[in-house]
Amino acid sequence: MASIQERTDAAGKIHFRVQIRLRGFPPEQATFERKTDARKWAAQTEAAIREGRYFKTVEGRRRTFGEMIDRYIENVLPRKKQNSRHSQAPRLIWWKERLGHYLLADVTPPMIP
């Protein structure tokens, strides 16, 4: 659900801060000079979040699922206990084979069995 707050800065100029809070997603916020822009952004962003199309940064469009797994294997897995490393590595490779070519922004919950 989005909320819009009217804010006044030190110079006396009015701005509108939009906060979107949806269960299961991190809160998002932005500031606008016009209330109509704030309402438009709120509606578009809420719809995109619900449809699974919203990524705050462009990284979701630049990186693949496979790159994410490679980075995890390289940076996180070595710090795990040996039992965890041996059980997680084959699973990560399995996921990489199936979804590794997709962009992060395109991986959706229905793709995960």
Phi and psi restraints in degrees (range 20) as a CNS / XPLOR table:
assign (resid 1 and name C) (resid 2 and name N)
       (resid 2 and name CA) (resid 2 and name C) 1.0 -96.5 20.0 2
assign (resid 2 and name N) (resid 2 and name CA)
       (resid 2 and name C) (resid 3 and name N) 1.0 143.5 20.0 2
assign (resid 2 and name C) (resid 3 and name N)
       (resid 3 and name CA) (resid 3 and name C) 1.0 -128.8 20.0 2
assign (resid 3 and name N) (resid 3 and name CA)
       (resid 3 and name C) (resid 4 and name N) 1.0 142.3 20.0 2
assign (resid 3 and name C) (resid 4 and name N)
       (resid 4 and name CA) (resid 4 and name C) 1.0 -118.6 20.0 2
assign (resid 4 and name N) (resid 4 and name CA)
       (resid 4 and name C) (resid 5 and name N) 1.0 126.0 20.0 2
assign (resid 4 and name C) (resid 5 and name N)
       (resid 5 and name CA) (resid 5 and name C) 1.0 -116.0 20.0 2
assign (resid 5 and name N) (resid 5 and name CA)
       (resid 5 and name C) (resid 6 and name N) 1.0 136.7 20.0 2
assign (resid 5 and name C) (resid 6 and name N)
       (resid 6 and name CA) (resid 6 and name C) 1.0 -86.9 20.0 2
assign (resid 6 and name N) (resid 6 and name CA)
       (resid 6 and name C) (resid 7 and name N) 1.0 128.8 20.0 2
assign (resid 6 and name C) (resid 7 and name N)
       (resid 7 and name CA) (resid 7 and name C) 1.0 -127.7 20.0 2
assign (resid 7 and name N) (resid 7 and name CA)
       (resid 7 and name C) (resid 8 and name N) 1.0 146.4 20.0 2
assign (resid 7 and name C) (resid 8 and name N)
       (resid 8 and name CA) (resid 8 and name C) 1.0 -118.0 20.0 2
assign (resid 8 and name N) (resid 8 and name CA)
       (resid 8 and name C) (resid 9 and name N) 1.0 128.1 20.0 2
assign (resid 8 and name C) (resid 9 and name N)
       (resid 9 and name CA) (resid 9 and name C) 1.0 -85.1 20.0 2
assign (resid 9 and name N) (resid 9 and name CA)
       (resid 9 and name C) (resid 10 and name N) 1.0 -178.4 20.0 2
assign (resid 9 and name C) (resid 10 and name N)
       (resid 10 and name CA) (resid 10 and name C) 1.0 -62.0 20.0 2
assign (resid 10 and name N) (resid 10 and name CA)
       (resid 10 and name C) (resid 11 and name N) 1.0 -28.1 20.0 2
assign (resid 10 and name C) (resid 11 and name N)
       (resid 11 and name CA) (resid 11 and name C) 1.0 -85.3 20.0 2
assign (resid 11 and name N) (resid 11 and name CA)
       (resid 11 and name C) (resid 12 and name N) 1.0 -1.6 20.0 2
assign (resid 11 and name C) (resid 12 and name N)
       (resid 12 and name CA) (resid 12 and name C) 1.0 88.9 20.0 2
assign (resid 12 and name N) (resid 12 and name CA)
       (resid 12 and name C) (resid 13 and name N) 1.0 6.0 20.0 2
assign (resid 12 and name C) (resid 13 and name N)
       (resid 13 and name CA) (resid 13 and name C) 1.0 -82.7 20.0 2
assign (resid 13 and name N) (resid 13 and name CA)
       (resid 13 and name C) (resid 14 and name N) 1.0 139.8 20.0 2
assign (resid 13 and name C) (resid 14 and name N)
       (resid 14 and name CA) (resid 14 and name C) 1.0 -91.6 20.0 2
assign (resid 14 and name N) (resid 14 and name CA)
       (resid 14 and name C) (resid 15 and name N) 1.0 135.2 20.0 2
assign (resid 14 and name C) (resid 15 and name N)
       (resid 15 and name CA) (resid 15 and name C) 1.0 -129.8 20.0 2
assign (resid 15 and name N) (resid 15 and name CA)
       (resid 15 and name C) (resid 16 and name N) 1.0 160.0 20.0 2
assign (resid 15 and name C) (resid 16 and name N)
       (resid 16 and name CA) (resid 16 and name C) 1.0 -122.6 20.0 2
assign (resid 16 and name N) (resid 16 and name CA)
       (resid 16 and name C) (resid 17 and name N) 1.0 120.5 20.0 2
assign (resid 16 and name C) (resid 17 and name N)
       (resid 17 and name CA) (resid 17 and name C) 1.0 -100.4 20.0 2
assign (resid 17 and name N) (resid 17 and name CA)
       (resid 17 and name C) (resid 18 and name N) 1.0 127.0 20.0 2
assign (resid 17 and name C) (resid 18 and name N)
       (resid 18 and name CA) (resid 18 and name C) 1.0 -106.1 20.0 2
assign (resid 18 and name N) (resid 18 and name CA)
       (resid 18 and name C) (resid 19 and name N) 1.0 132.4 20.0 2
assign (resid 18 and name C) (resid 19 and name N)
       (resid 19 and name CA) (resid 19 and name C) 1.0 -123.8 20.0 2
assign (resid 19 and name N) (resid 19 and name CA)
       (resid 19 and name C) (resid 20 and name N) 1.0 130.1 20.0 2
assign (resid 19 and name C) (resid 20 and name N)
       (resid 20 and name CA) (resid 20 and name C) 1.0 -115.2 20.0 2
assign (resid 20 and name N) (resid 20 and name CA)
       (resid 20 and name C) (resid 21 and name N) 1.0 125.5 20.0 2
assign (resid 20 and name C) (resid 21 and name N)
       (resid 21 and name CA) (resid 21 and name C) 1.0 -128.2 20.0 2
assign (resid 21 and name N) (resid 21 and name CA)
       (resid 21 and name C) (resid 22 and name N) 1.0 112.5 20.0 2
assign (resid 21 and name C) (resid 22 and name N)
       (resid 22 and name CA) (resid 22 and name C) 1.0 -122.6 20.0 2
assign (resid 22 and name N) (resid 22 and name CA)
       (resid 22 and name C) (resid 23 and name N) 1.0 136.6 20.0 2
assign (resid 22 and name C) (resid 23 and name N)
       (resid 23 and name CA) (resid 23 and name C) 1.0 -59.6 20.0 2
assign (resid 23 and name N) (resid 23 and name CA)
       (resid 23 and name C) (resid 24 and name N) 1.0 132.3 20.0 2
assign (resid 23 and name C) (resid 24 and name N)
       (resid 24 and name CA) (resid 24 and name C) 1.0 88.8 20.0 2
assign (resid 24 and name N) (resid 24 and name CA)
       (resid 24 and name C) (resid 25 and name N) 1.0 0.7 20.0 2
assign (resid 24 and name C) (resid 25 and name N)
       (resid 25 and name CA) (resid 25 and name C) 1.0 -132.0 20.0 2
assign (resid 25 and name N) (resid 25 and name CA)
       (resid 25 and name C) (resid 26 and name N) 1.0 149.7 20.0 2
assign (resid 25 and name C) (resid 26 and name N)
       (resid 26 and name CA) (resid 26 and name C) 1.0 -69.1 20.0 2
assign (resid 26 and name N) (resid 26 and name CA)
       (resid 26 and name C) (resid 27 and name N) 1.0 148.7 20.0 2
assign (resid 26 and name C) (resid 27 and name N)
       (resid 27 and name CA) (resid 27 and name C) 1.0 -63.8 20.0 2
assign (resid 27 and name N) (resid 27 and name CA)
       (resid 27 and name C) (resid 28 and name N) 1.0 144.8 20.0 2
assign (resid 27 and name C) (resid 28 and name N)
       (resid 28 and name CA) (resid 28 and name C) 1.0 -122.0 20.0 2
assign (resid 28 and name N) (resid 28 and name CA)
       (resid 28 and name C) (resid 29 and name N) 1.0 148.1 20.0 2
assign (resid 28 and name C) (resid 29 and name N)
       (resid 29 and name CA) (resid 29 and name C) 1.0 -150.0 20.0 2
assign (resid 29 and name N) (resid 29 and name CA)
       (resid 29 and name C) (resid 30 and name N) 1.0 154.1 20.0 2
assign (resid 29 and name C) (resid 30 and name N)
       (resid 30 and name CA) (resid 30 and name C) 1.0 -154.2 20.0 2
assign (resid 30 and name N) (resid 30 and name CA)
       (resid 30 and name C) (resid 31 and name N) 1.0 159.6 20.0 2
assign (resid 30 and name C) (resid 31 and name N)
       (resid 31 and name CA) (resid 31 and name C) 1.0 -122.3 20.0 2
assign (resid 31 and name N) (resid 31 and name CA)
       (resid 31 and name C) (resid 32 and name N) 1.0 139.6 20.0 2
assign (resid 31 and name C) (resid 32 and name N)
       (resid 32 and name CA) (resid 32 and name C) 1.0 -134.3 20.0 2
assign (resid 32 and name N) (resid 32 and name CA)
       (resid 32 and name C) (resid 33 and name N) 1.0 157.0 20.0 2
assign (resid 32 and name C) (resid 33 and name N)
       (resid 33 and name CA) (resid 33 and name C) 1.0 -85.6 20.0 2
assign (resid 33 and name N) (resid 33 and name CA)
       (resid 33 and name C) (resid 34 and name N) 1.0 -24.7 20.0 2
assign (resid 33 and name C) (resid 34 and name N)
       (resid 34 and name CA) (resid 34 and name C) 1.0 -118.6 20.0 2
assign (resid 34 and name N) (resid 34 and name CA)
       (resid 34 and name C) (resid 35 and name N) 1.0 140.7 20.0 2
assign (resid 34 and name C) (resid 35 and name N)
       (resid 35 and name CA) (resid 35 and name C) 1.0 -66.7 20.0 2
assign (resid 35 and name N) (resid 35 and name CA)
       (resid 35 and name C) (resid 36 and name N) 1.0 -33.2 20.0 2
assign (resid 35 and name C) (resid 36 and name N)
       (resid 36 and name CA) (resid 36 and name C) 1.0 -64.3 20.0 2
assign (resid 36 and name N) (resid 36 and name CA)
       (resid 36 and name C) (resid 37 and name N) 1.0 -38.5 20.0 2
assign (resid 36 and name C) (resid 37 and name N)
       (resid 37 and name CA) (resid 37 and name C) 1.0 -65.3 20.0 2
assign (resid 37 and name N) (resid 37 and name CA)
       (resid 37 and name C) (resid 38 and name N) 1.0 -39.1 20.0 2
assign (resid 37 and name C) (resid 38 and name N)
       (resid 38 and name CA) (resid 38 and name C) 1.0 -63.3 20.0 2
assign (resid 38 and name N) (resid 38 and name CA)
       (resid 38 and name C) (resid 39 and name N) 1.0 -45.0 20.0 2
assign (resid 38 and name C) (resid 39 and name N)
       (resid 39 and name CA) (resid 39 and name C) 1.0 -63.7 20.0 2
assign (resid 39 and name N) (resid 39 and name CA)
       (resid 39 and name C) (resid 40 and name N) 1.0 -42.2 20.0 2
assign (resid 39 and name C) (resid 40 and name N)
       (resid 40 and name CA) (resid 40 and name C) 1.0 -63.4 20.0 2
assign (resid 40 and name N) (resid 40 and name CA)
       (resid 40 and name C) (resid 41 and name N) 1.0 -46.8 20.0 2
assign (resid 40 and name C) (resid 41 and name N)
       (resid 41 and name CA) (resid 41 and name C) 1.0 -61.5 20.0 2
assign (resid 41 and name N) (resid 41 and name CA)
       (resid 41 and name C) (resid 42 and name N) 1.0 -42.9 20.0 2
assign (resid 41 and name C) (resid 42 and name N)
       (resid 42 and name CA) (resid 42 and name C) 1.0 -60.4 20.0 2
assign (resid 42 and name N) (resid 42 and name CA)
       (resid 42 and name C) (resid 43 and name N) 1.0 -46.4 20.0 2
assign (resid 42 and name C) (resid 43 and name N)
       (resid 43 and name CA) (resid 43 and name C) 1.0 -64.7 20.0 2
assign (resid 43 and name N) (resid 43 and name CA)
       (resid 43 and name C) (resid 44 and name N) 1.0 -45.5 20.0 2
assign (resid 43 and name C) (resid 44 and name N)
       (resid 44 and name CA) (resid 44 and name C) 1.0 -66.5 20.0 2
assign (resid 44 and name N) (resid 44 and name CA)
       (resid 44 and name C) (resid 45 and name N) 1.0 -41.5 20.0 2
assign (resid 44 and name C) (resid 45 and name N)
       (resid 45 and name CA) (resid 45 and name C) 1.0 -69.5 20.0 2
assign (resid 45 and name N) (resid 45 and name CA)
       (resid 45 and name C) (resid 46 and name N) 1.0 -42.7 20.0 2
assign (resid 45 and name C) (resid 46 and name N)
       (resid 46 and name CA) (resid 46 and name C) 1.0 -59.3 20.0 2
assign (resid 46 and name N) (resid 46 and name CA)
       (resid 46 and name C) (resid 47 and name N) 1.0 -44.8 20.0 2
assign (resid 46 and name C) (resid 47 and name N)
       (resid 47 and name CA) (resid 47 and name C) 1.0 -62.5 20.0 2
assign (resid 47 and name N) (resid 47 and name CA)
       (resid 47 and name C) (resid 48 and name N) 1.0 -43.0 20.0 2
assign (resid 47 and name C) (resid 48 and name N)
       (resid 48 and name CA) (resid 48 and name C) 1.0 -64.6 20.0 2
assign (resid 48 and name N) (resid 48 and name CA)
       (resid 48 and name C) (resid 49 and name N) 1.0 -40.6 20.0 2
assign (resid 48 and name C) (resid 49 and name N)
       (resid 49 and name CA) (resid 49 and name C) 1.0 -63.2 20.0 2
assign (resid 49 and name N) (resid 49 and name CA)
       (resid 49 and name C) (resid 50 and name N) 1.0 -47.2 20.0 2
assign (resid 49 and name C) (resid 50 and name N)
       (resid 50 and name CA) (resid 50 and name C) 1.0 -63.3 20.0 2
assign (resid 50 and name N) (resid 50 and name CA)
       (resid 50 and name C) (resid 51 and name N) 1.0 -32.9 20.0 2
assign (resid 50 and name C) (resid 51 and name N)
       (resid 51 and name CA) (resid 51 and name C) 1.0 -87.0 20.0 2
assign (resid 51 and name N) (resid 51 and name CA)
       (resid 51 and name C) (resid 52 and name N) 1.0 -3.8 20.0 2
assign (resid 51 and name C) (resid 52 and name N)
       (resid 52 and name CA) (resid 52 and name C) 1.0 78.7 20.0 2
assign (resid 52 and name N) (resid 52 and name CA)
       (resid 52 and name C) (resid 53 and name N) 1.0 21.4 20.0 2
assign (resid 52 and name C) (resid 53 and name N)
       (resid 53 and name CA) (resid 53 and name C) 1.0 -102.6 20.0 2
assign (resid 53 and name N) (resid 53 and name CA)
       (resid 53 and name C) (resid 54 and name N) 1.0 -5.0 20.0 2
assign (resid 53 and name C) (resid 54 and name N)
       (resid 54 and name CA) (resid 54 and name C) 1.0 -95.1 20.0 2
assign (resid 54 and name N) (resid 54 and name CA)
       (resid 54 and name C) (resid 55 and name N) 1.0 123.7 20.0 2
assign (resid 54 and name C) (resid 55 and name N)
       (resid 55 and name CA) (resid 55 and name C) 1.0 -129.8 20.0 2
assign (resid 55 and name N) (resid 55 and name CA)
       (resid 55 and name C) (resid 56 and name N) 1.0 127.8 20.0 2
assign (resid 55 and name C) (resid 56 and name N)
       (resid 56 and name CA) (resid 56 and name C) 1.0 -62.3 20.0 2
assign (resid 56 and name N) (resid 56 and name CA)
       (resid 56 and name C) (resid 57 and name N) 1.0 -36.4 20.0 2
assign (resid 56 and name C) (resid 57 and name N)
       (resid 57 and name CA) (resid 57 and name C) 1.0 -113.8 20.0 2
assign (resid 57 and name N) (resid 57 and name CA)
       (resid 57 and name C) (resid 58 and name N) 1.0 169.1 20.0 2
assign (resid 57 and name C) (resid 58 and name N)
       (resid 58 and name CA) (resid 58 and name C) 1.0 -82.4 20.0 2
assign (resid 58 and name N) (resid 58 and name CA)
       (resid 58 and name C) (resid 59 and name N) 1.0 -1.5 20.0 2
assign (resid 58 and name C) (resid 59 and name N)
       (resid 59 and name CA) (resid 59 and name C) 1.0 -57.8 20.0 2
assign (resid 59 and name N) (resid 59 and name CA)
       (resid 59 and name C) (resid 60 and name N) 1.0 -34.7 20.0 2
assign (resid 59 and name C) (resid 60 and name N)
       (resid 60 and name CA) (resid 60 and name C) 1.0 -63.2 20.0 2
assign (resid 60 and name N) (resid 60 and name CA)
       (resid 60 and name C) (resid 61 and name N) 1.0 -22.5 20.0 2
assign (resid 60 and name C) (resid 61 and name N)
       (resid 61 and name CA) (resid 61 and name C) 1.0 -96.8 20.0 2
assign (resid 61 and name N) (resid 61 and name CA)
       (resid 61 and name C) (resid 62 and name N) 1.0 -10.9 20.0 2
assign (resid 61 and name C) (resid 62 and name N)
       (resid 62 and name CA) (resid 62 and name C) 1.0 -98.9 20.0 2
assign (resid 62 and name N) (resid 62 and name CA)
       (resid 62 and name C) (resid 63 and name N) 1.0 -30.7 20.0 2
assign (resid 62 and name C) (resid 63 and name N)
       (resid 63 and name CA) (resid 63 and name C) 1.0 -107.1 20.0 2
assign (resid 63 and name N) (resid 63 and name CA)
       (resid 63 and name C) (resid 64 and name N) 1.0 147.8 20.0 2
assign (resid 63 and name C) (resid 64 and name N)
       (resid 64 and name CA) (resid 64 and name C) 1.0 -98.4 20.0 2
assign (resid 64 and name N) (resid 64 and name CA)
       (resid 64 and name C) (resid 65 and name N) 1.0 164.1 20.0 2
assign (resid 64 and name C) (resid 65 and name N)
       (resid 65 and name CA) (resid 65 and name C) 1.0 -61.2 20.0 2
assign (resid 65 and name N) (resid 65 and name CA)
       (resid 65 and name C) (resid 66 and name N) 1.0 -37.4 20.0 2
assign (resid 65 and name C) (resid 66 and name N)
       (resid 66 and name CA) (resid 66 and name C) 1.0 -63.1 20.0 2
assign (resid 66 and name N) (resid 66 and name CA)
       (resid 66 and name C) (resid 67 and name N) 1.0 -39.7 20.0 2
assign (resid 66 and name C) (resid 67 and name N)
       (resid 67 and name CA) (resid 67 and name C) 1.0 -63.8 20.0 2
assign (resid 67 and name N) (resid 67 and name CA)
       (resid 67 and name C) (resid 68 and name N) 1.0 -36.7 20.0 2
assign (resid 67 and name C) (resid 68 and name N)
       (resid 68 and name CA) (resid 68 and name C) 1.0 -64.7 20.0 2
assign (resid 68 and name N) (resid 68 and name CA)
       (resid 68 and name C) (resid 69 and name N) 1.0 -43.5 20.0 2
assign (resid 68 and name C) (resid 69 and name N)
       (resid 69 and name CA) (resid 69 and name C) 1.0 -65.4 20.0 2
assign (resid 69 and name N) (resid 69 and name CA)
       (resid 69 and name C) (resid 70 and name N) 1.0 -42.7 20.0 2
assign (resid 69 and name C) (resid 70 and name N)
       (resid 70 and name CA) (resid 70 and name C) 1.0 -58.4 20.0 2
assign (resid 70 and name N) (resid 70 and name CA)
       (resid 70 and name C) (resid 71 and name N) 1.0 -43.4 20.0 2
assign (resid 70 and name C) (resid 71 and name N)
       (resid 71 and name CA) (resid 71 and name C) 1.0 -64.2 20.0 2
assign (resid 71 and name N) (resid 71 and name CA)
       (resid 71 and name C) (resid 72 and name N) 1.0 -39.9 20.0 2
assign (resid 71 and name C) (resid 72 and name N)
       (resid 72 and name CA) (resid 72 and name C) 1.0 -63.7 20.0 2
assign (resid 72 and name N) (resid 72 and name CA)
       (resid 72 and name C) (resid 73 and name N) 1.0 -45.2 20.0 2
assign (resid 72 and name C) (resid 73 and name N)
       (resid 73 and name CA) (resid 73 and name C) 1.0 -61.5 20.0 2
assign (resid 73 and name N) (resid 73 and name CA)
       (resid 73 and name C) (resid 74 and name N) 1.0 -39.3 20.0 2
assign (resid 73 and name C) (resid 74 and name N)
       (resid 74 and name CA) (resid 74 and name C) 1.0 -75.1 20.0 2
assign (resid 74 and name N) (resid 74 and name CA)
       (resid 74 and name C) (resid 75 and name N) 1.0 -39.8 20.0 2
assign (resid 74 and name C) (resid 75 and name N)
       (resid 75 and name CA) (resid 75 and name C) 1.0 -102.4 20.0 2
assign (resid 75 and name N) (resid 75 and name CA)
       (resid 75 and name C) (resid 76 and name N) 1.0 -33.3 20.0 2
assign (resid 75 and name C) (resid 76 and name N)
       (resid 76 and name CA) (resid 76 and name C) 1.0 -102.4 20.0 2
assign (resid 76 and name N) (resid 76 and name CA)
       (resid 76 and name C) (resid 77 and name N) 1.0 -46.2 20.0 2
assign (resid 76 and name C) (resid 77 and name N)
       (resid 77 and name CA) (resid 77 and name C) 1.0 -57.0 20.0 2
assign (resid 77 and name N) (resid 77 and name CA)
       (resid 77 and name C) (resid 78 and name N) 1.0 -39.2 20.0 2
assign (resid 77 and name C) (resid 78 and name N)
       (resid 78 and name CA) (resid 78 and name C) 1.0 -61.5 20.0 2
assign (resid 78 and name N) (resid 78 and name CA)
       (resid 78 and name C) (resid 79 and name N) 1.0 -22.7 20.0 2
assign (resid 78 and name C) (resid 79 and name N)
       (resid 79 and name CA) (resid 79 and name C) 1.0 -87.9 20.0 2
assign (resid 79 and name N) (resid 79 and name CA)
       (resid 79 and name C) (resid 80 and name N) 1.0 -4.7 20.0 2
assign (resid 79 and name C) (resid 80 and name N)
       (resid 80 and name CA) (resid 80 and name C) 1.0 -81.7 20.0 2
assign (resid 80 and name N) (resid 80 and name CA)
       (resid 80 and name C) (resid 81 and name N) 1.0 162.0 20.0 2
assign (resid 80 and name C) (resid 81 and name N)
       (resid 81 and name CA) (resid 81 and name C) 1.0 -65.1 20.0 2
assign (resid 81 and name N) (resid 81 and name CA)
       (resid 81 and name C) (resid 82 and name N) 1.0 155.1 20.0 2
assign (resid 81 and name C) (resid 82 and name N)
       (resid 82 and name CA) (resid 82 and name C) 1.0 -58.9 20.0 2
assign (resid 82 and name N) (resid 82 and name CA)
       (resid 82 and name C) (resid 83 and name N) 1.0 -40.0 20.0 2
assign (resid 82 and name C) (resid 83 and name N)
       (resid 83 and name CA) (resid 83 and name C) 1.0 -61.2 20.0 2
assign (resid 83 and name N) (resid 83 and name CA)
       (resid 83 and name C) (resid 84 and name N) 1.0 -41.9 20.0 2
assign (resid 83 and name C) (resid 84 and name N)
       (resid 84 and name CA) (resid 84 and name C) 1.0 -65.3 20.0 2
assign (resid 84 and name N) (resid 84 and name CA)
       (resid 84 and name C) (resid 85 and name N) 1.0 -42.5 20.0 2
assign (resid 84 and name C) (resid 85 and name N)
       (resid 85 and name CA) (resid 85 and name C) 1.0 -59.1 20.0 2
assign (resid 85 and name N) (resid 85 and name CA)
       (resid 85 and name C) (resid 86 and name N) 1.0 -45.9 20.0 2
assign (resid 85 and name C) (resid 86 and name N)
       (resid 86 and name CA) (resid 86 and name C) 1.0 -69.5 20.0 2
assign (resid 86 and name N) (resid 86 and name CA)
       (resid 86 and name C) (resid 87 and name N) 1.0 -29.7 20.0 2
assign (resid 86 and name C) (resid 87 and name N)
       (resid 87 and name CA) (resid 87 and name C) 1.0 -85.3 20.0 2
assign (resid 87 and name N) (resid 87 and name CA)
       (resid 87 and name C) (resid 88 and name N) 1.0 -30.2 20.0 2
assign (resid 87 and name C) (resid 88 and name N)
       (resid 88 and name CA) (resid 88 and name C) 1.0 -82.5 20.0 2
assign (resid 88 and name N) (resid 88 and name CA)
       (resid 88 and name C) (resid 89 and name N) 1.0 -34.8 20.0 2
assign (resid 88 and name C) (resid 89 and name N)
       (resid 89 and name CA) (resid 89 and name C) 1.0 -56.0 20.0 2
assign (resid 89 and name N) (resid 89 and name CA)
       (resid 89 and name C) (resid 90 and name N) 1.0 -49.9 20.0 2
assign (resid 89 and name C) (resid 90 and name N)
       (resid 90 and name CA) (resid 90 and name C) 1.0 -63.7 20.0 2
assign (resid 90 and name N) (resid 90 and name CA)
       (resid 90 and name C) (resid 91 and name N) 1.0 -34.7 20.0 2
assign (resid 90 and name C) (resid 91 and name N)
       (resid 91 and name CA) (resid 91 and name C) 1.0 -66.5 20.0 2
assign (resid 91 and name N) (resid 91 and name CA)
       (resid 91 and name C) (resid 92 and name N) 1.0 -41.9 20.0 2
assign (resid 91 and name C) (resid 92 and name N)
       (resid 92 and name CA) (resid 92 and name C) 1.0 -63.5 20.0 2
assign (resid 92 and name N) (resid 92 and name CA)
       (resid 92 and name C) (resid 93 and name N) 1.0 -41.7 20.0 2
assign (resid 92 and name C) (resid 93 and name N)
       (resid 93 and name CA) (resid 93 and name C) 1.0 -64.4 20.0 2
assign (resid 93 and name N) (resid 93 and name CA)
       (resid 93 and name C) (resid 94 and name N) 1.0 -40.1 20.0 2
assign (resid 93 and name C) (resid 94 and name N)
       (resid 94 and name CA) (resid 94 and name C) 1.0 -58.3 20.0 2
assign (resid 94 and name N) (resid 94 and name CA)
       (resid 94 and name C) (resid 95 and name N) 1.0 -47.7 20.0 2
assign (resid 94 and name C) (resid 95 and name N)
       (resid 95 and name CA) (resid 95 and name C) 1.0 -64.7 20.0 2
assign (resid 95 and name N) (resid 95 and name CA)
       (resid 95 and name C) (resid 96 and name N) 1.0 -38.5 20.0 2
assign (resid 95 and name C) (resid 96 and name N)
       (resid 96 and name CA) (resid 96 and name C) 1.0 -63.6 20.0 2
assign (resid 96 and name N) (resid 96 and name CA)
       (resid 96 and name C) (resid 97 and name N) 1.0 -39.4 20.0 2
assign (resid 96 and name C) (resid 97 and name N)
       (resid 97 and name CA) (resid 97 and name C) 1.0 -64.1 20.0 2
assign (resid 97 and name N) (resid 97 and name CA)
       (resid 97 and name C) (resid 98 and name N) 1.0 -35.5 20.0 2
assign (resid 97 and name C) (resid 98 and name N)
       (resid 98 and name CA) (resid 98 and name C) 1.0 -86.6 20.0 2
assign (resid 98 and name N) (resid 98 and name CA)
       (resid 98 and name C) (resid 99 and name N) 1.0 -38.9 20.0 2
assign (resid 98 and name C) (resid 99 and name N)
       (resid 99 and name CA) (resid 99 and name C) 1.0 -121.3 20.0 2
assign (resid 99 and name N) (resid 99 and name CA)
       (resid 99 and name C) (resid 100 and name N) 1.0 1.3 20.0 2
assign (resid 99 and name C) (resid 100 and name N)
       (resid 100 and name CA) (resid 100 and name C) 1.0 -59.9 20.0 2
assign (resid 100 and name N) (resid 100 and name CA)
       (resid 100 and name C) (resid 101 and name N) 1.0 -27.0 20.0 2
assign (resid 100 and name C) (resid 101 and name N)
       (resid 101 and name CA) (resid 101 and name C) 1.0 -84.2 20.0 2
assign (resid 101 and name N) (resid 101 and name CA)
       (resid 101 and name C) (resid 102 and name N) 1.0 -10.9 20.0 2
assign (resid 101 and name C) (resid 102 and name N)
       (resid 102 and name CA) (resid 102 and name C) 1.0 -79.1 20.0 2
assign (resid 102 and name N) (resid 102 and name CA)
       (resid 102 and name C) (resid 103 and name N) 1.0 146.8 20.0 2
assign (resid 102 and name C) (resid 103 and name N)
       (resid 103 and name CA) (resid 103 and name C) 1.0 -70.5 20.0 2
assign (resid 103 and name N) (resid 103 and name CA)
       (resid 103 and name C) (resid 104 and name N) 1.0 150.0 20.0 2
assign (resid 103 and name C) (resid 104 and name N)
       (resid 104 and name CA) (resid 104 and name C) 1.0 -56.3 20.0 2
assign (resid 104 and name N) (resid 104 and name CA)
       (resid 104 and name C) (resid 105 and name N) 1.0 -37.6 20.0 2
assign (resid 104 and name C) (resid 105 and name N)
       (resid 105 and name CA) (resid 105 and name C) 1.0 -66.6 20.0 2
assign (resid 105 and name N) (resid 105 and name CA)
       (resid 105 and name C) (resid 106 and name N) 1.0 -21.0 20.0 2
assign (resid 105 and name C) (resid 106 and name N)
       (resid 106 and name CA) (resid 106 and name C) 1.0 -95.4 20.0 2
assign (resid 106 and name N) (resid 106 and name CA)
       (resid 106 and name C) (resid 107 and name N) 1.0 -8.7 20.0 2
assign (resid 106 and name C) (resid 107 and name N)
       (resid 107 and name CA) (resid 107 and name C) 1.0 -79.5 20.0 2
assign (resid 107 and name N) (resid 107 and name CA)
       (resid 107 and name C) (resid 108 and name N) 1.0 123.3 20.0 2
assign (resid 107 and name C) (resid 108 and name N)
       (resid 108 and name CA) (resid 108 and name C) 1.0 -123.2 20.0 2
assign (resid 108 and name N) (resid 108 and name CA)
       (resid 108 and name C) (resid 109 and name N) 1.0 159.2 20.0 2
assign (resid 108 and name C) (resid 109 and name N)
       (resid 109 and name CA) (resid 109 and name C) 1.0 -54.7 20.0 2
assign (resid 109 and name N) (resid 109 and name CA)
       (resid 109 and name C) (resid 110 and name N) 1.0 -38.4 20.0 2
assign (resid 109 and name C) (resid 110 and name N)
       (resid 110 and name CA) (resid 110 and name C) 1.0 -63.3 20.0 2
assign (resid 110 and name N) (resid 110 and name CA)
       (resid 110 and name C) (resid 111 and name N) 1.0 -18.9 20.0 2
assign (resid 110 and name C) (resid 111 and name N)
       (resid 111 and name CA) (resid 111 and name C) 1.0 -75.8 20.0 2
assign (resid 111 and name N) (resid 111 and name CA)
       (resid 111 and name C) (resid 112 and name N) 1.0 -15.9 20.0 2
assign (resid 111 and name C) (resid 112 and name N)
       (resid 112 and name CA) (resid 112 and name C) 1.0 -100.0 20.0 2
assign (resid 112 and name N) (resid 112 and name CA)
       (resid 112 and name C) (resid 113 and name N) 1.0 113.7 20.0 2
